[in-house]
Amino acid sequence: MTWTETSTPDGPMRLYQADAGANTRGAVIVIQEAFGVNDHIMEVADRLAAEGWRAFAPALFHRAGPDPVAPYDDFSKVMPLFQGLDDDGVLRDLDATLDDEDQSIPVEDVERLRDALTTSAKVDFDVIRYPRAGHGFHCDARPDSYVEGAASDGWTRALAWFDAHLKTA
């Protein structure tokens, strides 16, 4: 588990890298939450590595300056990190996850996404809604939003999806 750096069209970007060692089955990208690549995101990457997946967590807020991380208890420090971030920038960085009580992602939007993927996706996908889980339900570092049952089910489903759909090394 280490930090590395890569170049993007918008400048250098740090990536947290969790290596699975000799048992590597493939690689996944862990997308940060609104707070940046914090201890929780690094722990998720480490958990994936323990399951055999090499995991990278890009610091998508790199345009906001070095070490762009905000604490969970001060949302006023979050918004400045979004400055300079747009869809194209994220796609360039990647070069290249939903629940019913999430006020920031309405159920109607989730269903529109599902419909669009069903009719036009050329990739495998799975959209799962958790009726009693809100935004951040997987983050066990935030007891006020963590929903153990949904988080456990989501984790199990994610690992099964990786096994079924990602090419292993």
Legacy VTK file of the C-alpha trace (Angstrom):
# vtk DataFile Version 3.0
C-alpha trace
ASCII
DATASET POLYDATA
POINTS 169 float
0.000 0.000 0.000
1.667 3.088 -1.243
1.203 6.402 -2.962
2.440 6.935 -6.482
2.039 9.715 -9.013
0.951 9.825 -12.627
0.721 12.565 -15.228
-2.612 13.882 -16.503
-3.321 16.621 -19.057
-4.108 18.835 -16.024
-0.888 18.102 -14.152
0.413 15.424 -11.797
-2.083 13.325 -9.865
-1.419 11.139 -6.841
-2.827 7.608 -6.746
-3.148 5.358 -3.735
-2.112 1.894 -4.815
-2.917 -1.313 -2.954
-1.101 -4.292 -4.423
-2.496 -7.802 -4.114
0.926 -9.421 -4.486
1.433 -12.764 -6.188
-2.293 -13.545 -5.999
-3.358 -10.602 -8.177
-6.463 -11.461 -10.194
-6.850 -8.107 -11.905
-7.136 -4.408 -11.191
-9.912 -2.007 -10.181
-10.226 1.737 -9.738
-11.677 2.941 -6.425
-13.431 6.282 -6.890
-13.077 8.636 -3.950
-15.963 10.135 -2.028
-16.566 13.876 -1.819
-13.926 14.059 0.918
-11.040 12.897 -1.269
-8.791 9.869 -0.992
-8.993 9.647 2.780
-8.323 6.815 5.238
-11.638 5.144 4.414
-10.976 5.094 0.662
-7.486 3.732 1.252
-8.997 1.053 3.502
-11.461 0.060 0.753
-8.537 -0.257 -1.675
-6.652 -2.343 0.922
-9.702 -4.613 1.378
-9.878 -5.146 -2.373
-6.184 -6.006 -2.453
-6.790 -8.561 0.308
-9.384 -10.139 -2.027
-6.833 -10.350 -4.844
-7.567 -7.136 -6.733
-4.859 -4.554 -7.342
-6.627 -1.320 -6.459
-5.907 2.263 -7.460
-7.602 5.280 -5.882
-6.859 8.404 -7.935
-6.893 11.751 -6.115
-9.428 13.359 -8.462
-9.217 16.659 -6.598
-5.557 17.103 -7.579
-6.428 20.377 -9.327
-7.269 21.846 -5.883
-3.698 21.515 -4.636
-1.563 18.975 -2.823
-3.203 16.424 -0.515
-6.809 17.422 -1.296
-8.717 15.789 1.572
-11.501 17.235 3.746
-12.712 15.990 7.135
-16.128 14.338 7.411
-17.320 16.889 9.953
-16.613 20.074 7.968
-18.467 20.172 4.659
-17.337 23.771 4.095
-13.894 22.360 3.268
-15.346 19.976 0.696
-16.777 22.431 -1.827
-13.472 24.174 -2.620
-12.032 20.790 -3.606
-14.565 20.566 -6.434
-13.243 23.729 -8.092
-11.727 22.848 -11.433
-13.355 19.427 -11.464
-15.716 18.561 -14.301
-16.846 15.437 -16.132
-14.238 15.788 -18.844
-11.509 16.220 -16.254
-12.579 13.107 -14.389
-12.694 11.141 -17.636
-9.254 12.430 -18.517
-8.025 11.429 -15.064
-9.489 7.967 -15.379
-8.623 7.819 -19.062
-10.153 5.556 -19.096
-21.584 3.363 -7.888
-26.771 3.737 -5.469
-29.499 3.768 -2.930
-33.081 4.932 -2.323
-32.520 7.342 0.579
-29.616 9.077 -1.107
-30.824 12.664 -1.400
-27.997 13.513 -3.796
-28.963 10.807 -6.318
-32.740 10.653 -6.796
-34.315 7.228 -7.412
-35.613 8.533 -10.742
-32.032 9.208 -11.846
-30.975 5.715 -10.801
-33.806 4.235 -12.847
-32.971 6.449 -15.847
-29.407 5.168 -15.612
-30.643 1.580 -15.454
-32.919 2.139 -18.483
-30.143 3.777 -20.497
-27.720 0.976 -19.690
-30.324 -1.663 -20.502
-31.034 -0.194 -23.933
-27.601 0.926 -25.044
-24.763 -0.357 -22.855
-22.119 -2.396 -24.563
-20.683 -3.451 -21.219
-21.955 -5.619 -18.406
-23.481 -3.699 -15.514
-25.473 -4.186 -12.355
-27.516 -1.470 -10.645
-28.667 -2.285 -7.112
-30.795 -0.039 -4.918
-30.851 -0.365 -1.141
-34.222 0.900 0.151
-33.090 1.905 3.650
-29.606 3.128 2.866
-28.594 6.716 2.296
-25.593 8.377 0.751
-22.324 6.967 2.033
-23.889 3.755 3.371
-20.682 1.795 2.728
-18.432 4.144 4.709
-17.889 2.482 8.079
-15.799 5.493 9.092
-19.059 7.487 9.341
-21.414 5.761 11.818
-24.231 8.206 11.023
-24.482 6.980 7.408
-23.074 3.438 7.543
-25.662 0.685 6.964
-24.000 -2.624 7.749
-26.412 -4.928 5.883
-26.391 -2.866 2.695
-22.628 -2.350 2.891
-21.995 -6.055 3.370
-24.339 -6.999 0.535
-22.830 -4.350 -1.751
-19.311 -5.565 -0.989
-20.236 -9.194 -1.658
-21.986 -8.231 -4.902
-19.050 -6.086 -6.039
-16.557 -8.902 -5.500
-18.841 -11.375 -7.295
-19.262 -8.926 -10.185
-15.492 -8.511 -10.449
-15.077 -12.304 -10.476
-17.690 -12.693 -13.203
-16.834 -9.762 -15.459
-13.244 -8.627 -15.055
-10.444 -10.347 -16.858
-8.124 -11.843 -14.292
-4.359 -11.615 -14.516
LINES 2 170
96 0 1 2 3 4 5 6 7 8 9 10 11 12 13 14 15 16 17 18 19 20 21 22 23 24 25 26 27 28 29 30 31 32 33 34 35 36 37 38 39 40 41 42 43 44 45 46 47 48 49 50 51 52 53 54 55 56 57 58 59 60 61 62 63 64 65 66 67 68 69 70 71 72 73 74 75 76 77 78 79 80 81 82 83 84 85 86 87 88 89 90 91 92 93 94 95
72 97 98 99 100 101 102 103 104 105 106 107 108 109 110 111 112 113 114 115 116 117 118 119 120 121 122 123 124 125 126 127 128 129 130 131 132 133 134 135 136 137 138 139 140 141 142 143 144 145 146 147 148 149 150 151 152 153 154 155 156 157 158 159 160 161 162 163 164 165 166 167 168
